[in-house]
């Protein structure tokens, strides 16, 4: 390319990197693309390229979305540019990389996303900011950021082409309250709610989100995400330990959260992680103790006064918890029987394990509660929780 040093709107930066000459077309001011537009046509062959390349080209070139686009040399068959007279291509086709303008057009401007209920009244309002307002050869794009939620709308100039919407949530680093707010917003999108979008107080767009385009798997994942965050929120309130939502959740962490919430709500829960209890003898003999030590089995109940929930390298205090099993046996009963016979059983420790493989049952202690744990049925832990607390949705076609 020839130099654009005399151009008022554009410049060419030339650099030599890794044995190749890199030429970068750079705007001199934020409105360069408006007063001196540059158009380019790319004829490409996406065969063998990374999945999603064609869709990325359509978004960036067609609607001006603020994302980087990389076209490998193998995918570029022809490239032509149309703009200032000095702008031309020298040499053969090479890799083409397009990066969004920074700051992007409209970036940082305040927006309000208003959802309307069935009566046409305001049902919910979410305040966010503009990431970018784009313009391409096919239409315009709106890239919006809300708390934990990013929405990108591509609206074609051709009224016969459906508007597409991409909605993605990422709860990482949010408080539980903010995470639930993001999930509520995403839920409105999934429901196909009617909306109005206000930019700096003036209506900019309106329509209905494409709820019918979401699959059953999308709805189930959203439900699991919400249940998990609700579990964490309730546990944090009970334990008075407040911290941000992490990016990943191990299956064990999800199960422990479910157990903790159910306990807090007064349910009896079978804890699959509690497979044994250690009992310290006081030296006194009894028929029930003999039955356990001889291997016949008996019911076992204990009160753990300071039960904690291990979660994400933390110990969350739940309080006093009853532990019960209807049929346990001693793993080392013979040694305990010998200690009893010799009169030295006081302080001797015995490991108790369920006789039928069923885990111990837990029940949170309540002042004045006389509930007989043996009469309670453990509450199931299902549905299973998500591994990731981010949800990247695919483009959805809207009917409005």
N, C-alpha and C positions, 0 to 999 in steps of 0.2 A: 504494500500500500504506500502511497505517497504521504508526505507529512501534512497534518492538518493544523500546523502551528498558526496559520493565519485565519483559521475558522473561529468564529465567535462562540460556537456552541459545542464543538467536538474536538477531541485531541486523540492522537495515536501514541501510545506508550510502547516502546520497543525494548525488549530485553532478550538476553541470551541465557537460556537455562537448559542444563543437561544436554548440551549439544544441539539445541534447537532454538530457532528464532521465534520468540513469542511476541505477537503484536496485540495490544489491548486497546479496544475502542473505548474511550472514557468521556463521559459528559462533563462539560465545564461548569454546568449549573443544573439545578433540579428540573428545569423546564426545557432542557435541550431537546427532549424527545417530542415536545409539543411544537416548538417554533421551528425546529429543523429535523423532522422525522426521518428515520432511517429504516427502510424495509429490506428484508432479505428473504430469499426463497431457497429452501433446502430440499433437494431431492435425495432421499435417503433409502437405504435398503436395510431395514431393521432385522433381517434374518440373521440369526446368530448373536444378536446383541442382547443386552440384559433385558429381562422381562419388565414391561411397563414403560419402555423407551417411547413408543408411539404415543401413549397416553400423556407422558410428560411433555413431548413436543407439542401436542395439541393444547395442553394447558398454558404453556409458556408462550408459544407463538400465537396461538389462537385467541387467548384471553389475557395474556400479560401477567400471569401469576408470578409472585415474587419468590421464585425458587431457582436454584442453579440448575442449568441444563448442560450436560456433557454429551456431545455427539462424537463417538470415536471415529477415527479416520476410515475404518472399515465400513461404517454405516453411512458415510457421506459420499454420494455419487456426483453431486453438483451443488455449488453454492453461488448464488448471485446476490449482490447488494445493490440497493437503490437509495440514493441520498444525495449529499453534496457532490458537486462535480469532481472534487479531488479524490473522492472515495472510490477505490478500485482494488481488485485482487491481483497480486503478483505471485506467480508460482502455482504449484499444484494444490490439490485438495488435501487438507490436513485435519487434525482434530479440531472441533469447534466447541468452545466453552462459553456459555452465556451466564453471567451473574447478575442478580437483581440490583437495581439502583439503590444506593444507600446515602441518605435516608430515602426510603421508598415514598412514592406519592401518597399523601394522606396519612403517613405514619404518625401514630400517637394521638390522632383525633378521637374524641369521645363518641361512643355509639351506645344506643339503648336498643335492646332486642325485646320487643313487647309481644307476649303471647296472649291471644284472645281465647276466651272460653266459648262454649256452644251458644251462648246468648249474645256473642259479639262484644262482651265486656272484657276489660283487662283482667287476665288471670294471673300473670306473673311478668315481672320486668327484670332484666339482667343488664347490668352496665359493663361495658368493655371498651376496648380501644381498637383502632384500625392498625393492622400490620402493613397493609398495602392496598391501594386502589389501582387496578391494572386495566390496560386497554390493549387488545390485540386485533388481529385481522378478522376474527369471528365474533368478537363481542367484548364484554367487560368482566372483570373479576373483582370480588370483594374478599379480602383476607382479614378475618376478625379474630381477636383474642379476648376470651373471657376467662374468669378464674378457673383454671384446670381444663379449659375446653377451647378448641380452635375450630372455627367454621370457615370454610372457603366456598364461595358461591361463584359459579361461572354462568353468566347469562348471555346467550347469543343474541346478536342483532336480528337474526332471522327468527320470527315468531313461531315458526313451525318446529324449531329445534328446542328440545326440552332443556330447561335449566338444570344444571348438576350441582349437587351439594356434597361436600365432604365434611364430616364432623368427627373429630378425634378428641378423646379425653386422655389426660395424663395426670394422675392424682399424686405423683411423687412430690414429696416436700410440702404438701398442703396439710393444714389442720383438718381434723375430721369434719368440722362444720363447713369449711370451704370445699372439701371433697364431696360432701353430700349436696352442696349447691351445684357443683359441676355435674353431678349425676342427675339432678333434677332437670337442669337445662338439656342435657343429652336425652333425657326421657321425653321432654316436650318435642324434640326433633323426631324421635322414634315414633311418637304418637301421631305424627303428621299434623301438628298444630298449625293453626292460622297465625301468622306473625306480621308485625310491622317493624321496620328497621329505621331508627331515627339517627341522623348524623348531625351533631351539634344542635339538637333540638328540632330539626326539620326532617320530615319523612323522606327517606331515600329509596326504600324498597318495601314491597309487601308481597304476600303470597301464602302458600301452604307448603310446609316441609313434606318430603316424599316418604311418609311413614310406611306406605305399602311396600316399599323397596327393601325393607329390613327383613331378614330371615328369622326363623324361629330360634336359630342358634344365637343371633344377635340379641334377641330379647332375653334368652336364658343367661347369656354372659352378663348383660346389664343387671339382671336380677341378682346374680351371684356377687357382682362387684358391690352393689348397694348393700346387700346383706352383710358382707364382710366389713364394710366401713361402718355400718350401724353397730355391728358387734364391737368393733374397736372403740367407737365413740362411747358406748355404754360402759365398757370396761374401764376406759380412761376416767369417766365421771365417777365410777364407783371407787376406783383405787386412788383417784386424785393424782394420777401420773399422766401428764399431757405431753405429747410429742407428735412430730410430723409423720405423715403416712410414708412408708418406705416403698421402693419401686418394685420389689419382689416379695412374695409371700410363700414360704415353704408350706407343703401340705400339713406338716406337723404344727406349724404356727396357726394355720387356719383352724385346725381341729381344737387346739388349745383355746383360741378365741371363742369358738362355738361353745365349748365346755364352760368357759368362764361366764359368758353371757347367760346361758341357761341356768347356771347355779345362782347368779345374781337375781334372776327372775323367779327363783323358787323351785326350779325343776330338779328332779333326780337325774343324774347323768352317769353313764358307764364310762370310766376313763381308761382307754386302751393303753395308755402309757404307764398306768399304775398296776403292775403285775405281781407285786409282792409288798408285804409290810413286815417290819422288824419289831418284835415285841420283847420287852425286857421283863423278865420274871421278878416277882417280889419275894419269892421263896415259899409262897403258900400253894398248897395243892388243892385241886377241885376236880369234880367229875368232868366238867366241860374242858378243862385244860388237859386232863388225861385223854379224853376222846380225840382232841386235836393232835396230841403228841403220839398217840398210838396209831394214827393214820386213819381213824374212823371219820374224822371231819366234824366240824361244828360251825355254827354261825360266828362271825367275828365283827365287832363294831368298835370303832375308836373315834376320838375327837382330836383332830389336828388343830391346835389353837391358833397357829399362824401359818395358814396355807398360802403359798405364793404361786403365781403363774409365771413360768419362764417364757418370755416372749422377746425375740429380737435382741438378745443380750441384755435383757432387763429382767428383774424380778418384781412382778406386780402383786401387791398384797391384797388378797381377797377376803381375809378374815378367818374365822373359825369354821371348819368344814368337818362334817361327819363322814366317816369312811365305813362302808358296810359291805359284807359279802355273806350270802347264806350258807356257804359250805367251803371252808378252808382246811388245809392240812399243813402240818409243820414239815419243812424241808429237812430238818435235822432233829427230829423228835427223839431219837435214841439217846443222843448226848444230853438232852434236857431231862429225860427220865432218869438217867444215871445221876445227874446233878441233884434231882429231887430226892432220890434214894440216899444220897450221901449227905443231904442237909446243906448243900452249898448252891442251891438254885438261885438265891437272891442275886440279881444283877446279870444272870445268864440271859443271853439274847437268842431268840428263836425267829427264824424267817418263816412267815406264813404265806402260802400261795393258794390261789383258788383251785378247788379240786376239779372243776369241770371246764376250765379254760376261760370262763366268763370273767371279764375284768371287774375290779372293784367299783362299787357305786359310791357316788359322792352326793352330798346334800349340804347346802350352806346353812350353818347354824343361825336360828332366829331366837331372840330372847323370848322365853315363855312358850316356845313351840314344842308341842308334845307329839309331833308326827312320828309314827313308827316307820322307819326307813324300810323295813322288811316288806311293808305293804305297798311300796311305791314301785312303779314300773319305769325304768330308765327311758328318757326322751331321746329319740333318734337324733343324730347329728346332721343328717342330710338336709339340704342339698350340699354337694361338695363346693369348695371355694375355688377362686381363680389363683393361678400361679403369678400372674402379673397384674398390676393395678394400673396399667395403661391399656387403652383400647384404640387402635388405629382403624377407623372405619374406611371402607372403600367409597368411591364416588357413587352417589345416588341420583337417579334422574327424577326431577320434579315435574309434576304435571301443570304447574302454574309458573 
